[in-house]
Amino acid sequence: MIVIMKAEATEDQIEGVISRIREEGLNGHLSQGVERTIIGVVGEVSTKPQIREWMERMPGVEDVVPISKQYKLSSREFQEQATIVDVRGVTIGGNALVVMAGPCAVESEEQILSTAWAVKEAGANILRGGAYKPSTSPYSFRGLGEEGLKLLALAREETGLPIVTEVLTPEDVDTVAGYADILQIGARNMQNSVLLDEAGKSMKPVLLKRGISATIQEWLLAAEYILSKGNRQLILCERGIRTFETYTRNTMDIAAIPIIERDSHLPIIADPSHGTGKWYLVTSLALAAVAAGADGLIVETHPNPDAALKDGPQSLTFDNFQRLMDQVRSVATAVGRTLAVPPPR
């Protein structure tokens, strides 16, 4: 349910509505746009049948409208204008496409610094790299932990690129947030409600990847956990889903991009690396995602993919990443978009 305030509603009237909502044991989330101010009402509204009637009588209220979808705060019904997430001056969700690039896993100082400089020179805006790595096998490389976070922070200091890295457990949120500019919630953890809550409380920008078998509604409901904690700095990431097809690692759901843009105000980026699992398909899917309306890309890039400790087969070399960026720039121009400029050092 949303409460639409009158154009002339005062701050006291807005606060009065929010206070009354809280008195009823519900949460009120304020969204102030250019043309209207609305308050999203979240909680067990169905147990309070008179709520709509008394809210309509409150000073400053123009209308009270039920939201038809299960997800509320991520819906276009709640917020019509697109959300823009600012990460150290790099904005995600506007007309300029943002590209995040780097290795699947941080392996060494030389590896992460050389990659950071290479992707920035090619036009990337944000450095990605895993310090804590989930693995299907317990015997696979699982990351350097906090030492990897320190190396990512060093790369940011050297190049000026903000960093995005995955957090695996609720207990690690504070540690990772102390280093990272964006907290990544991976596909395996999309429905880890405790982790989502903690990421929301951090008030750090969050990149929420779609679960490997998640429907779009389940994905947006996962986003609600983060938004409901008051954290509006949320980015969605389509990274492919599991289907009957075995030729590729996952099946990239390009249709999810325009669907999200129609139903949600949150920015959405695409991960063609995980979406295909094969380096030679990454550029094609990246271009398709840009043409479909994605606000950015996250691409795995490594100085020597054949020797990578994680996900070498889907990682681009520096030369291949440069070629991808050249083609992405052309497609972006064709659909009326630009590429964001890499931040200064």
Sine and cosine of phi, psi and omega as CSV:
sin_phi,cos_phi,sin_psi,cos_psi,sin_omega,cos_omega
0.00,0.00,0.63,-0.78,0.07,-1.00
-0.81,-0.59,0.57,-0.82,0.06,-1.00
-0.96,-0.27,0.88,-0.48,0.02,-1.00
-1.00,-0.09,0.87,-0.49,-0.02,-1.00
-1.00,0.05,0.47,-0.88,0.07,-1.00
-0.91,0.41,0.46,-0.89,-0.02,-1.00
-0.86,0.52,-0.54,0.84,-0.05,-1.00
-1.00,-0.08,0.17,0.99,-0.02,-1.00
-0.86,0.50,0.67,-0.75,-0.02,-1.00
-1.00,0.07,0.25,-0.97,0.05,-1.00
-0.88,0.48,-0.59,0.80,0.02,-1.00
-0.91,0.42,-0.62,0.78,0.02,-1.00
-0.92,0.38,-0.64,0.77,0.03,-1.00
-0.90,0.45,-0.72,0.70,0.01,-1.00
-0.92,0.40,-0.53,0.85,0.04,-1.00
-0.90,0.44,-0.65,0.76,0.04,-1.00
-0.91,0.42,-0.71,0.70,-0.01,-1.00
-0.89,0.46,-0.66,0.75,0.01,-1.00
-0.89,0.45,-0.66,0.75,0.00,-1.00
-0.92,0.39,-0.61,0.79,0.05,-1.00
-0.87,0.49,-0.69,0.72,0.01,-1.00
-0.92,0.40,-0.58,0.81,0.04,-1.00
-0.88,0.48,-0.46,0.89,0.01,-1.00
-1.00,0.07,0.10,0.99,0.02,-1.00
0.98,0.18,0.32,0.95,0.00,-1.00
-0.92,-0.38,0.14,-0.99,0.04,-1.00
-0.93,-0.38,0.68,-0.73,0.06,-1.00
-0.92,-0.38,0.83,-0.56,-0.03,-1.00
-0.91,-0.41,0.89,-0.46,-0.08,-1.00
-1.00,0.09,0.72,-0.70,0.10,-1.00
-0.73,-0.68,0.93,-0.37,-0.04,-1.00
-0.95,-0.31,0.95,-0.30,0.01,-1.00
-0.99,-0.14,-0.09,-1.00,-0.01,-1.00
-0.93,0.38,-0.64,0.77,-0.12,-0.99
-0.97,-0.23,-0.37,0.93,-0.05,-1.00
-0.46,-0.89,0.39,-0.92,0.10,-1.00
-0.91,-0.41,0.79,-0.62,0.02,-1.00
-0.78,-0.63,0.40,-0.91,0.05,-1.00
-0.83,-0.56,0.88,-0.48,0.04,-1.00
-0.99,0.12,0.75,-0.67,0.01,-1.00
-0.97,-0.24,0.89,-0.46,-0.08,-1.00
-0.85,-0.53,0.71,-0.70,-0.01,-1.00
0.62,-0.78,-0.27,-0.96,-0.03,-1.00
-0.99,0.14,0.95,0.32,-0.04,-1.00
-0.91,0.42,-0.54,0.84,-0.07,-1.00
-0.89,0.45,-0.36,0.93,0.00,-1.00
-1.00,0.10,-0.03,1.00,-0.03,-1.00
-0.80,-0.60,0.98,0.21,-0.12,-0.99
-0.88,0.48,-0.38,0.92,-0.06,-1.00
-1.00,-0.03,0.01,1.00,-0.15,-0.99
-0.88,0.48,-0.67,0.75,-0.03,-1.00
-0.90,0.43,-0.64,0.77,-0.04,-1.00
-0.90,0.44,-0.72,0.69,-0.04,-1.00
-0.96,0.27,-0.49,0.87,0.03,-1.00
-0.93,0.36,-0.60,0.80,0.00,-1.00
-0.90,0.44,-0.41,0.91,-0.02,-1.00
-1.00,0.02,-0.10,1.00,-0.07,-1.00
-0.97,0.25,0.56,-0.83,0.01,-1.00
-0.85,0.52,0.70,-0.71,0.06,-1.00
1.00,0.01,-0.14,0.99,-0.04,-1.00
-1.00,0.05,0.77,-0.64,0.04,-1.00
-1.00,-0.07,-0.69,0.73,-0.04,-1.00
-0.35,-0.94,0.37,-0.93,0.09,-1.00
-0.81,-0.59,0.86,-0.51,-0.14,-0.99
-0.82,-0.57,0.80,-0.60,0.09,-1.00
-0.92,0.39,0.57,-0.82,0.12,-0.99
-1.00,-0.10,0.79,-0.62,-0.12,-0.99
-0.97,0.23,-0.44,0.90,-0.08,-1.00
-1.00,0.02,0.43,-0.90,0.04,-1.00
-0.91,0.42,-0.63,0.78,0.05,-1.00
-0.99,0.12,0.69,-0.72,-0.15,-0.99
-0.93,-0.36,-0.89,0.45,-0.15,-0.99
-0.93,0.37,-0.40,0.92,0.02,-1.00
-1.00,0.00,-0.04,1.00,-0.11,-0.99
-0.99,0.12,0.50,-0.86,0.13,-0.99
-0.91,0.41,-0.38,0.92,0.05,-1.00
-0.92,0.40,-0.55,0.84,0.03,-1.00
-0.98,0.19,-0.68,0.73,-0.04,-1.00
-0.67,-0.74,0.93,-0.38,-0.06,-1.00
-0.96,0.27,-0.67,0.74,-0.05,-1.00
-0.98,0.22,0.53,-0.85,-0.03,-1.00
-0.93,0.38,0.64,-0.77,0.08,-1.00
-0.97,0.23,0.70,-0.71,0.10,-1.00
-0.92,-0.39,0.84,-0.54,0.01,-1.00
-0.98,-0.22,0.82,-0.57,-0.01,-1.00
-0.98,-0.20,0.85,-0.53,0.01,-1.00
-0.86,-0.51,0.99,-0.12,-0.04,-1.00
0.77,0.64,0.68,0.74,0.03,-1.00
1.00,-0.01,-0.17,0.99,0.10,-1.00
-1.00,-0.04,0.88,-0.47,-0.06,-1.00
-0.99,-0.17,0.73,-0.68,-0.03,-1.00
-0.90,-0.44,0.85,-0.53,0.00,-1.00
0.87,-0.50,-0.08,1.00,0.05,-1.00
-1.00,-0.05,-0.38,-0.93,-0.02,-1.00
-0.96,0.28,-0.44,0.90,-0.04,-1.00
-1.00,0.07,0.78,-0.62,0.03,-1.00
-0.96,0.27,0.62,-0.78,0.03,-1.00
-0.93,-0.36,0.71,-0.71,0.02,-1.00
-0.88,-0.47,0.83,-0.55,0.09,-1.00
-0.97,-0.24,0.73,-0.68,-0.06,-1.00
-0.50,-0.87,0.45,-0.89,0.02,-1.00
0.42,-0.91,-0.05,-1.00,-0.07,-1.00
-0.97,0.25,0.39,-0.92,0.11,-0.99
-0.85,0.53,-0.72,0.69,-0.04,-1.00
-0.76,-0.64,0.63,-0.78,0.13,-0.99
-0.96,0.29,0.81,-0.59,-0.07,-1.00
-0.92,-0.40,-0.57,0.82,-0.04,-1.00
-0.29,-0.96,0.23,-0.97,0.05,-1.00
-0.89,0.46,-0.70,0.71,-0.02,-1.00
-0.89,0.46,-0.68,0.74,-0.03,-1.00
-0.90,0.45,-0.74,0.68,-0.09,-1.00
-0.96,0.27,-0.57,0.82,0.02,-1.00
-0.94,0.33,-0.67,0.74,0.01,-1.00
-0.90,0.43,-0.61,0.79,0.02,-1.00
-0.93,0.37,-0.68,0.74,-0.01,-1.00
-0.86,0.51,-0.72,0.69,0.00,-1.00
-0.91,0.40,-0.63,0.78,-0.04,-1.00
-0.92,0.39,-0.71,0.71,-0.04,-1.00
-0.95,0.31,-0.53,0.85,0.05,-1.00
-0.92,0.39,-0.68,0.73,0.02,-1.00
-0.87,0.49,-0.54,0.84,0.00,-1.00
-0.98,0.19,-0.24,0.97,0.06,-1.00
0.87,-0.49,0.08,1.00,0.03,-1.00
-0.93,0.36,0.45,-0.89,-0.08,-1.00
-0.95,-0.32,-0.40,0.92,-0.08,-1.00
-0.66,-0.75,0.63,-0.77,0.01,-1.00
-1.00,-0.10,0.79,-0.62,0.10,-1.00
-0.96,-0.28,0.46,-0.89,0.04,-1.00
0.04,-1.00,0.67,-0.74,-0.06,-1.00
-1.00,-0.09,0.80,-0.60,0.12,-0.99
-0.99,-0.11,-0.59,0.81,0.10,-1.00
-0.91,-0.41,0.85,-0.52,-0.12,-0.99
-0.88,-0.48,0.84,-0.55,0.16,-0.99
-0.97,0.23,0.59,-0.80,-0.02,-1.00
-0.68,-0.73,0.60,-0.80,0.08,-1.00
-0.89,0.46,-0.64,0.77,0.02,-1.00
-0.98,-0.22,0.69,-0.73,0.04,-1.00
-0.94,0.35,-0.17,0.98,-0.03,-1.00
-1.00,-0.10,-0.07,1.00,0.04,-1.00
-0.99,0.17,0.28,-0.96,0.04,-1.00
-0.88,0.47,0.77,-0.64,-0.09,-1.00
-0.89,-0.46,0.33,0.95,0.13,-0.99
0.99,-0.10,0.28,-0.96,-0.02,-1.00
-1.00,0.00,-0.06,1.00,-0.01,-1.00
0.93,0.37,-0.66,-0.76,-0.08,-1.00
-0.90,0.43,-0.47,0.88,0.07,-1.00
-0.88,0.47,-0.60,0.80,0.07,-1.00
-0.91,0.42,-0.61,0.79,0.06,-1.00
-0.89,0.46,-0.64,0.77,0.02,-1.00
-0.90,0.43,-0.60,0.80,0.03,-1.00
-0.93,0.36,-0.60,0.80,0.08,-1.00
-0.90,0.44,-0.68,0.74,0.03,-1.00
-0.89,0.46,-0.60,0.80,0.06,-1.00
-0.90,0.43,-0.68,0.73,0.02,-1.00
-0.89,0.46,-0.61,0.79,0.06,-1.00
-0.90,0.43,-0.68,0.73,0.01,-1.00
-0.88,0.48,-0.64,0.77,-0.04,-1.00
-0.95,0.30,-0.66,0.75,-0.17,-0.99
-0.96,-0.30,-0.35,0.94,-0.08,-1.00
1.00,0.06,-0.02,1.00,-0.02,-1.00
-0.98,0.21,0.79,-0.61,0.17,-0.99
-0.88,0.48,0.33,-0.94,-0.06,-1.00
-0.84,-0.55,0.60,-0.80,0.11,-0.99
-0.85,-0.52,0.74,-0.67,-0.01,-1.00
-0.51,-0.86,0.41,-0.91,-0.11,-0.99
-0.99,0.12,0.59,-0.81,0.15,-0.99
-0.90,-0.44,0.72,-0.69,-0.14,-0.99
-0.98,-0.21,-0.52,0.86,-0.09,-1.00
-0.75,-0.66,0.43,-0.90,0.06,-1.00
-0.85,0.53,-0.58,0.81,-0.04,-1.00
-0.92,0.39,-0.39,0.92,-0.04,-1.00
-1.00,-0.02,-0.10,0.99,-0.11,-0.99
-0.85,0.52,-0.74,0.67,-0.03,-1.00
-0.89,0.46,-0.66,0.75,0.00,-1.00
-0.90,0.43,-0.76,0.65,-0.03,-1.00
-0.91,0.41,-0.66,0.75,0.00,-1.00
-0.90,0.45,-0.40,0.91,0.04,-1.00
-0.94,0.34,-0.32,0.95,0.00,-1.00
-0.92,-0.39,-0.69,0.73,-0.18,-0.98
-0.99,0.16,0.42,-0.91,0.13,-0.99
-1.00,-0.09,-0.43,0.90,0.09,-1.00
-0.72,-0.70,0.76,-0.65,0.10,-1.00
-1.00,-0.01,0.84,-0.54,0.03,-1.00
-1.00,-0.09,0.78,-0.63,0.15,-0.99
-0.97,-0.23,0.91,-0.41,-0.09,-1.00
-0.97,0.24,0.15,-0.99,-0.06,-1.00
-0.85,0.53,-0.64,0.77,-0.01,-1.00
-0.90,0.44,-0.42,0.91,-0.09,-1.00
-0.95,-0.31,0.16,0.99,-0.08,-1.00
-0.83,0.56,-0.54,0.84,-0.03,-1.00
-0.95,-0.32,0.36,0.93,0.10,-0.99
-0.99,0.12,1.00,-0.01,-0.17,-0.99
-0.88,0.47,-0.56,0.83,0.00,-1.00
-0.92,0.39,-0.67,0.75,0.04,-1.00
-0.91,0.41,-0.65,0.76,0.02,-1.00
-0.88,0.47,-0.67,0.74,0.04,-1.00
-0.86,0.51,-0.73,0.68,-0.04,-1.00
-0.92,0.40,-0.62,0.78,0.05,-1.00
-0.90,0.43,-0.62,0.79,0.06,-1.00
-0.90,0.45,-0.68,0.74,-0.01,-1.00
-0.92,0.40,-0.42,0.91,-0.05,-1.00
-0.92,0.40,-0.40,0.92,-0.06,-1.00
0.89,0.46,0.25,0.97,0.12,-0.99
-1.00,0.10,0.48,-0.88,0.16,-0.99
-0.82,0.57,0.64,-0.77,-0.04,-1.00
-0.82,-0.57,0.70,-0.71,0.12,-0.99
-0.96,-0.28,0.92,-0.39,-0.07,-1.00
-0.96,-0.27,0.93,-0.36,0.02,-1.00
-0.99,0.13,0.54,-0.84,0.04,-1.00
-0.95,0.33,0.69,-0.73,0.04,-1.00
-0.89,0.45,0.43,-0.90,-0.14,-0.99
-0.89,0.46,-0.45,0.89,0.04,-1.00
-0.81,-0.59,0.37,0.93,-0.11,-0.99
-0.99,0.12,0.65,-0.76,0.19,-0.98
-0.97,0.25,0.24,-0.97,0.02,-1.00
-0.90,0.44,-0.62,0.78,0.02,-1.00
-0.90,0.44,-0.67,0.74,0.04,-1.00
-0.89,0.46,-0.61,0.79,0.02,-1.00
-0.89,0.46,-0.73,0.68,-0.01,-1.00
-0.94,0.33,-0.50,0.87,0.10,-0.99
-0.93,0.37,-0.57,0.82,0.10,-0.99
-0.89,0.45,-0.63,0.78,0.04,-1.00
-0.88,0.48,-0.52,0.85,0.00,-1.00
-0.87,0.49,-0.57,0.82,0.01,-1.00
-0.85,0.52,-0.70,0.71,-0.02,-1.00
-0.94,0.34,-0.72,0.69,-0.02,-1.00
-0.90,0.43,-0.60,0.80,-0.06,-1.00
-0.92,0.39,-0.28,0.96,0.08,-1.00
-1.00,0.05,0.07,1.00,0.03,-1.00
1.00,-0.05,0.02,1.00,-0.01,-1.00
-1.00,-0.01,0.95,-0.32,-0.04,-1.00
-0.99,-0.10,0.01,1.00,-0.04,-1.00
-1.00,0.00,0.96,0.29,-0.14,-0.99
-0.82,-0.57,0.73,-0.69,0.02,-1.00
-0.84,-0.54,0.72,-0.69,0.06,-1.00
-1.00,-0.07,0.46,-0.89,0.01,-1.00
-0.66,-0.75,0.89,-0.45,0.13,-0.99
-0.99,0.13,0.84,-0.53,-0.09,-1.00
-0.76,-0.64,0.33,0.94,0.00,-1.00
1.00,0.00,0.50,-0.86,0.00,-1.00
-0.81,-0.58,0.29,-0.96,-0.01,-1.00
-0.99,0.10,0.80,-0.60,0.05,-1.00
-0.76,-0.65,-0.23,-0.97,0.03,-1.00
-0.95,0.30,-0.28,0.96,-0.07,-1.00
-0.97,0.25,0.74,-0.67,-0.01,-1.00
-0.92,-0.39,-0.09,1.00,-0.04,-1.00
-0.92,0.39,-0.62,0.78,0.05,-1.00
-0.96,-0.26,0.33,-0.94,-0.02,-1.00
-0.88,0.47,-0.70,0.71,0.08,-1.00
-0.66,-0.75,0.11,-0.99,0.08,-1.00
-0.96,-0.28,0.92,-0.40,-0.04,-1.00
-0.95,0.32,0.86,-0.51,-0.04,-1.00
-1.00,-0.08,1.00,0.10,-0.01,-1.00
-0.89,0.46,-0.56,0.83,-0.02,-1.00
-0.88,0.47,-0.42,0.91,0.00,-1.00
-0.88,0.48,-0.49,0.87,-0.07,-1.00
-0.91,0.42,-0.83,0.55,0.04,-1.00
-0.92,0.39,-0.46,0.89,0.05,-1.00
-0.90,0.43,-0.74,0.67,0.03,-1.00
-0.87,0.49,-0.69,0.72,-0.04,-1.00
-0.91,0.41,-0.46,0.89,0.03,-1.00
-0.98,0.19,-0.66,0.75,-0.14,-0.99
-0.99,-0.13,-0.31,0.95,-0.06,-1.00
-0.76,-0.65,0.46,-0.89,0.05,-1.00
-1.00,0.00,-0.08,1.00,-0.07,-1.00
-0.97,0.24,0.59,-0.81,0.08,-1.00
-0.93,0.37,0.49,-0.87,0.00,-1.00
-0.73,-0.68,0.73,-0.68,0.09,-1.00
-0.88,-0.47,0.20,-0.98,-0.04,-1.00
-0.86,-0.51,0.56,-0.83,0.03,-1.00
-0.88,-0.47,1.00,0.05,-0.02,-1.00
-0.96,0.29,-0.23,0.97,0.03,-1.00
-0.94,0.34,-0.82,0.57,0.07,-1.00
-0.95,0.31,-0.45,0.89,-0.01,-1.00
-0.91,0.42,-0.37,0.93,-0.03,-1.00
-0.82,-0.57,-0.63,0.78,-0.05,-1.00
0.98,0.21,0.06,1.00,-0.03,-1.00
-0.75,-0.66,0.83,-0.55,-0.13,-0.99
-0.86,0.51,-0.55,0.83,-0.09,-1.00
-0.97,0.23,-0.10,1.00,0.09,-1.00
-0.98,-0.22,-0.19,0.98,-0.12,-0.99
-0.88,0.48,-0.72,0.69,-0.05,-1.00
-0.89,0.45,-0.69,0.73,-0.01,-1.00
-0.86,0.50,-0.70,0.71,0.00,-1.00
-0.95,0.31,-0.53,0.85,0.07,-1.00
-0.89,0.45,-0.70,0.72,0.00,-1.00
-0.91,0.41,-0.65,0.76,0.03,-1.00
-0.89,0.46,-0.64,0.77,0.00,-1.00
-0.90,0.43,-0.67,0.75,0.04,-1.00
-0.89,0.45,-0.70,0.72,0.02,-1.00
-0.89,0.45,-0.52,0.85,-0.02,-1.00
-0.98,0.19,-0.19,0.98,0.07,-1.00
0.92,-0.39,0.20,0.98,0.01,-1.00
-0.87,0.50,0.54,-0.84,0.02,-1.00
-1.00,0.06,-0.08,1.00,0.01,-1.00
0.10,-1.00,-0.06,-1.00,-0.02,-1.00
-0.69,-0.72,0.43,-0.90,0.19,-0.98
-0.77,-0.64,0.87,-0.49,-0.20,-0.98
-0.79,-0.62,0.75,-0.66,0.03,-1.00
-0.99,0.15,0.78,-0.63,-0.07,-1.00
-0.68,-0.73,0.67,-0.74,-0.10,-0.99
-0.56,-0.83,0.59,-0.81,0.00,-1.00
-0.91,0.43,-0.46,0.89,0.01,-1.00
-0.51,-0.86,0.99,0.15,-0.09,-1.00
-0.82,0.58,-0.54,0.84,-0.01,-1.00
-0.89,0.45,-0.40,0.91,-0.02,-1.00
-0.96,-0.29,0.10,1.00,-0.04,-1.00
-0.89,0.45,0.60,-0.80,0.02,-1.00
-0.98,0.20,-0.32,0.95,0.03,-1.00
-0.60,-0.80,0.70,-0.71,0.20,-0.98
0.83,0.56,0.59,0.80,0.06,-1.00
-0.85,0.53,-0.67,0.74,-0.06,-1.00
-0.88,0.48,-0.35,0.94,-0.01,-1.00
-0.95,-0.31,0.10,1.00,-0.04,-1.00
-1.00,-0.06,0.62,-0.79,0.04,-1.00
-1.00,0.01,0.55,-0.84,0.19,-0.98
-0.96,0.28,0.19,-0.98,0.03,-1.00
-0.87,0.49,-0.65,0.76,0.00,-1.00
-0.90,0.43,-0.68,0.73,0.00,-1.00
-0.92,0.38,-0.56,0.83,0.05,-1.00
-0.92,0.39,-0.63,0.77,0.05,-1.00
-0.87,0.49,-0.67,0.74,0.03,-1.00
-0.91,0.42,-0.64,0.77,0.06,-1.00
-0.86,0.51,-0.72,0.69,-0.04,-1.00
-0.89,0.46,-0.61,0.79,0.03,-1.00
-0.88,0.47,-0.67,0.74,-0.02,-1.00
-0.97,0.26,-0.61,0.79,0.05,-1.00
-0.87,0.49,-0.64,0.77,0.01,-1.00
-0.87,0.49,-0.65,0.76,0.00,-1.00
-0.92,0.39,-0.70,0.71,0.00,-1.00
-0.92,0.39,-0.65,0.76,0.04,-1.00
-0.85,0.53,-0.70,0.71,0.03,-1.00
-0.88,0.48,-0.65,0.76,-0.03,-1.00
-0.90,0.43,-0.50,0.87,-0.02,-1.00
-0.97,-0.23,0.28,0.96,0.10,-0.99
0.98,0.19,0.41,0.91,0.04,-1.00
-0.91,-0.41,0.19,-0.98,0.10,-1.00
-0.81,-0.59,0.14,-0.99,0.13,-0.99
-0.98,-0.19,0.72,-0.69,0.04,-1.00
-0.89,0.45,0.54,-0.84,0.00,-1.00
-0.99,0.13,0.70,-0.71,0.05,-1.00
-0.85,0.53,0.60,-0.80,-0.03,-1.00
-0.92,0.39,0.43,-0.90,0.03,-1.00
-0.94,0.35,0.32,-0.95,0.02,-1.00
-0.92,0.39,0.00,0.00,0.00,0.00
